[in-house]
């Protein structure tokens, strides 16, 4: 199972940059903080992890650096494909493109990074 997860993350990471900029679908990448928990994480933990992921993406140039001063709006559980996920959203009013003023970062309930995009879907 660990090998399958590693392969999945590696394959998905290659499509991450273009999908974030395209704003469509889920894109996958590691947030740099490995979660070894076996149970669900709290809303506050999801917010901490998402903030770390957002800063990591900005430092790597995947998203604009202005996101590091964005406002965390909310973290909520949303069901996608019958599975609930944490969705943490940030707003960056410095983005000229209105369709890219909200960044959504997705985690499984146990804290594993799933995706980031501008659509929330």
Buried (B, 14 or more C-beta within 10 A) or exposed (E): EEEEEEEEBEEBEEBBBEBBBEBEEBBBBBBBEEBEEEEBBEEEBBBBBBBBBBBBBBEEEBBBEEBBEBEBEEBEEEEEEEEEBBBBBBBBEEBEEEEBBBBBBBBBBEBBBBBBBBBEB
